[in-house]
Amino acid sequence: MSTLPHDRSDDRTEYAMPFGVMFSSAISAATLGIAEGALAAFLAYTRRRITIVGSRAAEDPHQLSSLGEAAADLDASRTHLLATMDRMYEDTLAGRTIAIEARAEARRNQVRASRRATDAVDGLFRRAGGGSLRLDQPLQRHWRDVHAAMNHLCNVADGIDEGRSRDRFGLPTGVRVLV
C-alpha cells in the first residue's frame, strides 16, 4: 500500500482530504512550533536576565505584557489551526466533499495563524534586549527560523487572502488559494 497523498487506494481519512490544505497545515504547524520554541526561549532568557540598570527583566511590566500578549496569540493561532483541520477532517470522515469555499477558508486560517505567531515572536524579540542577538541565545535562532518559515509559499498570504476575498464576492478564486 502506497503512502503517497495522491494515492486513493489508501482509505485513511487524511488521504481523502485535499492535499493542498493538508500540506499547508503541516507548514503552518511547523511555523507555530518554531514560535512556541521562541516563547520558551524568551522565558528562559528573561528569567535570568538582569537589565542594564540592574533590575530583573522578569519583573519589568513591559516584559510581562509582551509575554502575555505573545502567549495569547500563540494559543489563538494553535486553536484556530487545529479547529479548522478538525472540522475538515470530520467533514471528510462523514463523506462530505470539501468545497472550494472551505478550502479557501482553511488556507486563510492557516496563513493568518502563521502571521499571528510570527508577530508574537517579533514582539518578544523587541523586548528581549541586545543580548538576545548573541549566537549562543536560542531566541535569535527562533526569530530567524520563524521569518524563514514565513517565506515558504504556504505561508505567503497575499494570494490566499485574495482568493478567499474573491470567493466572498462570488468571483472565481483560481488555483492560488489551494496551494
N, C-alpha and C positions, 0 to 999 in steps of 0.2 A: 504494500500500500504506500503510495507516494505521500509525502508531506508538503508538496508544493501547494501554495494557496489557490492556484487556479485549477487544481485537480478536484473535480466534483465527485470523484469516486470515493472520496473521504466524506463520511456522513456526519462528522462532528459539526456542531452548530457554528463554531468560529470560522470554519472553512466555507460556510454558506454566506457569511457576512461580506459586505463589499470590501474588496481588498484595499482600495484607496483609503477608506476610513480606518480599517484595521491597521494598516502600515503606519498611517499618520498618527494614530493614537499611540503607537509604540514610540514614535519620535517624541511626541508630547510627553509621554510618561517619563522618558529618559531626561527630557528637559526639566521636568518637575523634580526628578530625583537629584539632579545637579543642584537645583535651587534649594532643596531641602538639605543637601550637604553644605551649602553656603550658610544656611541658618545655623546648623550645628557648629560650623567653623567660627561663625560670629560669636556664638555663645561661649565657646571655649576661649577664644581670643579676648573677648570683653571681660570675661570672668576674672582674668588675671591681669588685665591691663591697668596701668596707672597713667593718668594723663600728665601732660607737661606741667600742670600746676600742682601735681601731687595727689589728686583725688582719684578715687576708684571710678573707672569708666562705668562699671556696672551699677553705680548709684546715680549716674547722670540722667536727668529726666529725658534728654534728647535720645540717648541710647535706648532707654526703656520704651519710649514712644515708637522709635523706629523698629525695635524688636517686636512690639505688639502688633504694629501695622503689618510688618512682613509676615509674621506667623499667621495672622488672619487671612492675608491674601493667598498665602500658600495653601492653607486649609481650603479656602474657597476654590482655588484652582483644582486641587485634587478632587474635591466633591463634585465640581462641575464636570470634569473629565470622566470620572467614574459613573456618575449618574447618566451621562449621555451614552456611554458604552453599555451600561446595564440595560438601558431602555432599548437600544438597538439589538442587543443580544436576546432580550425577551421577545422582541418582535420577530426576530429570525427563528427562534426556538418555536414560536407559535405558528410558523409557516407564512408569516406576512412578508410581502415584498418590501424592501427598503426603497422608498420613493426618493426621487432626486431632492425633494424638499428636505427630507430627513437627513440625507447625506450632506446637503449644504449646511444644515443646522449643526450637524455633528462636527464638520470641518471648522465652521465658525467658532464653535465652543472650544475646539482643540487649539486653534491659533490664539484665541483670547486667553485661555488658561496658561499657555506658554508665555505670552506677553506679560500677563499679570505676575507670573512667577519671576520673570526677568526683572521687571520693575521693582519687585520686592527685594531682590538681590542688590539692585542698584542703590536702593535706599539704605540697606545695611552697609554697603561698601562706602557710601558717602560719609557715614558716621564712624567708621572703623579707624580713621586716622591714617597718617602716613606710614606707620609701622606695618600696616596690613599689606602694603605693597611689596614687602620683602619676599623673596622667592621661597623662604622657609615657612611662610604663612599660607595655610591651605585656602584661606578666604580669597586671595588673589587668583588662585588657580580655578576655584569655583566660578568666580566672576568672569574670567576669560572663557571658561568652558560653556557657561550658560549663554554668553554672547555668541560664541561659535555655533551653538545649537540653534540659535535664532536665525542663522544664515542657511539652515537646511531648508530646502524647498517646502517641506511640510509645515514649517513654522513661519513662512512668509505670508503675511495676512492680506496683502493688497488684492490678489486675485480671488481669494476666498471671500473676503468681505464684499467685493464687487459682485461675485456670483450669487451670494446669499441675498444681497440687496436687489439684484436683478430679479431673482426668483420672487421676492416680495412684491415687486411691481408687475409680475406676470410676464416678464421678459425671459428669453432663453438664458440659461446660466452658463452654458458652454462646459467644456470638459475641465477647465481650470479648477472648478470647485471640487472635483472628485480626486484630485491629486492627493 
